[in-house]
Amino acid sequence: MTTPTTRVDFWFDPSCPWAWMTSRWVDEVATHRDLDVSWHIMSLAILNENNDVSESYRAFFPRALRYAQLVAAAKELHGDAVVKPLYDALGTRIHLGQRTDVDAVISESLAEAGLPTALAAHAPADPADHLFAYEEQLRESHRSGMALVGNDVGTPIVSVNGVAFFGPVISPAPTGEQALTLWDGVVAVAGYDGFFELKRSRTRDPIFAETHSA
């Protein structure tokens, strides 16, 4: 019997290390399961624009917003298929490389994803330098993910065959059977209509340089 394809939608902010870890896990599961994954942009800057957050966290938002704007513009101008390659290129530099030169990260990521360098104009260092033409599309993509899970969560948001949840927050990203076991467990728990929260304190930072398998 042929196993039906599982529809997965994944919302991410390119700057979020936890979303990056979860995305690597989804990539691993997709090598073993028939997943049809669609990738969508969301924004921590938009999520927190009216929230009381620390000054250090707020200082991070302009940089994060530039990357989110870039992905939104690339999607609108070049289609859904470019979103994942651009995310991979950005995330490799932001998270694995710990790169902080935003202009260089954007330029190199566009080149790696085969996209025109002119797209960088849609992610200006100073918003006054250029009108971001796709703000409403970015906000709508963000809203579409948040509408599935409520407003008291962050990134990533994952929807599996229409059942959505925040996270999971994991470190490091598992591989092999452990990745599949985690996938089956998360999907099963999220599929129960009365389930809302399962949490414990984080005891480690994101581990990017290695994966973990059983």
C-alpha positions in Angstrom: 0.0 0.0 0.0 1.3 3.4 -0.9 1.7 5.8 2.0 0.0 9.1 1.3 2.0 12.2 1.1 2.1 14.3 4.2 1.5 18.0 3.7 3.8 20.1 5.9 3.9 23.9 6.1 6.8 25.5 8.0 7.0 29.2 9.1 10.4 30.5 10.0 12.3 33.7 10.8 15.8 33.2 9.2 17.5 34.7 12.2 16.0 32.3 14.8 18.4 29.6 15.8 15.7 27.4 17.1 13.7 27.5 13.9 16.9 26.6 12.1 17.4 23.5 14.3 13.8 22.5 13.7 14.1 23.0 10.0 17.1 20.7 9.8 15.0 18.0 11.6 12.2 18.4 9.1 14.8 18.0 6.3 16.0 14.8 7.9 12.5 13.4 8.3 11.8 14.3 4.6 14.7 12.0 3.5 12.8 9.0 5.1 9.1 10.0 4.7 7.0 11.3 1.9 6.6 14.9 2.9 5.5 17.8 0.8 7.0 20.8 2.6 6.1 24.4 1.9 8.3 27.1 3.5 6.8 30.4 4.7 8.3 33.5 6.1 7.4 35.0 9.5 9.1 37.7 11.5 10.2 38.0 15.1 10.3 41.8 14.7 6.7 41.9 13.6 5.7 39.4 16.4 7.3 41.7 19.0 6.7 45.1 17.6 4.2 46.0 20.3 5.6 43.8 23.1 7.7 44.9 26.0 11.1 43.3 25.4 14.6 44.0 26.5 16.6 46.6 24.7 19.2 44.0 23.7 16.5 41.9 22.1 14.9 44.9 20.4 18.3 45.8 19.0 18.3 42.5 17.1 15.1 43.2 15.2 16.4 45.5 12.5 18.9 42.9 11.4 16.3 40.1 11.6 13.8 42.1 9.6 16.2 42.6 6.8 16.6 38.9 6.3 12.8 38.4 6.5 12.2 41.2 4.0 14.7 39.6 1.6 12.9 36.2 1.7 9.5 37.9 1.3 10.7 39.9 -1.7 12.3 36.8 -3.3 9.1 34.8 -2.9 7.0 37.5 -4.5 9.3 38.1 -7.4 10.6 34.6 -8.0 8.1 32.2 -6.6 7.7 29.7 -3.7 10.5 27.5 -5.0 13.3 30.0 -4.1 12.3 30.3 -0.4 14.0 27.1 0.9 17.2 27.5 -1.0 17.5 31.1 0.1 16.7 30.1 3.7 19.4 27.4 3.6 21.9 29.9 2.3 21.1 32.5 4.8 20.9 30.1 7.7 24.2 28.4 6.9 25.9 31.8 7.2 23.9 33.2 10.1 23.9 30.1 12.3 26.6 27.8 11.3 29.0 30.5 10.3 28.0 33.0 13.0 28.4 35.7 10.4 27.4 39.3 11.4 28.1 41.3 8.3 24.5 41.4 7.0 25.3 42.9 3.6 27.8 40.1 2.9 25.4 37.4 4.2 22.7 38.8 1.9 25.0 39.1 -1.2 26.5 35.6 -0.8 23.2 34.0 0.0 21.5 35.5 -3.1 24.4 34.2 -5.2 24.2 30.7 -3.7 20.5 30.6 -4.3 20.9 31.7 -7.9 18.9 35.0 -7.3 19.7 38.4 -8.7 21.8 40.7 -6.4 19.2 43.5 -7.0 17.0 41.8 -4.5 19.3 43.2 -1.8 17.6 46.5 -2.3 14.5 45.1 -0.7 16.4 44.6 2.6 18.0 48.0 3.2 20.0 48.8 6.3 18.0 52.0 6.7 14.3 51.5 5.9 14.2 55.2 4.9 16.5 54.3 2.0 14.0 52.2 0.2 10.3 51.6 0.4 9.9 47.9 1.2 7.3 47.0 -1.5 6.3 43.7 0.0 5.6 44.6 3.7 1.9 43.5 3.4 2.9 40.2 1.9 5.4 39.6 4.7 2.8 40.5 7.3 0.2 38.3 5.7 2.5 35.3 5.6 3.3 36.0 9.3 -0.4 36.3 10.2 -1.3 33.1 8.3 1.1 31.1 10.5 0.1 32.8 13.8 -3.6 32.3 13.0 -3.1 28.6 13.3 -1.5 28.6 16.8 -2.4 31.8 18.6 -0.4 34.8 19.5 1.6 33.6 22.5 4.2 31.5 20.6 7.1 32.3 18.2 9.0 30.7 15.4 9.0 28.0 14.0 5.4 27.2 13.4 4.7 23.8 11.8 1.5 22.5 10.3 1.2 18.8 9.5 -1.9 17.9 7.3 -3.6 21.0 8.8 -2.6 20.3 12.4 -0.4 23.2 13.6 1.9 23.7 16.5 4.9 25.8 17.7 8.2 24.1 17.7 9.4 21.7 18.7 12.4 23.5 20.3 15.2 21.0 20.0 19.0 20.9 20.2 20.7 19.3 18.5 18.6 18.2 15.5 18.2 14.4 15.6 18.9 12.1 12.7 17.8 8.6 11.6 15.3 6.7 13.7 15.5 9.2 16.5 14.3 11.9 14.1 11.4 9.8 12.9 10.5 8.8 16.5 10.4 12.4 17.5 8.3 13.3 14.4 5.7 10.6 15.1 5.5 11.6 18.7 5.1 15.3 18.0 2.5 14.8 15.3 0.6 12.4 17.5 0.5 14.8 20.5 -0.4 17.8 18.3 -3.2 15.8 16.7 -5.1 15.6 20.0 -7.6 18.5 19.9 -7.4 19.0 23.6 -3.5 19.2 23.8 -2.0 22.7 24.3 1.4 22.7 26.0 4.3 20.5 26.9 7.4 22.2 28.1 10.6 22.1 30.2 13.4 24.6 30.7 16.1 24.7 28.1 19.5 23.4 29.4 21.6 23.9 26.3 22.0 26.4 23.5 21.5 25.4 19.8 24.1 22.9 18.7 24.8 23.6 15.1 28.0 21.7 14.3 26.7 18.3 15.0 23.6 16.1 14.8 22.5 13.5 17.2 21.2 10.0 16.4 20.3 7.0 18.4 
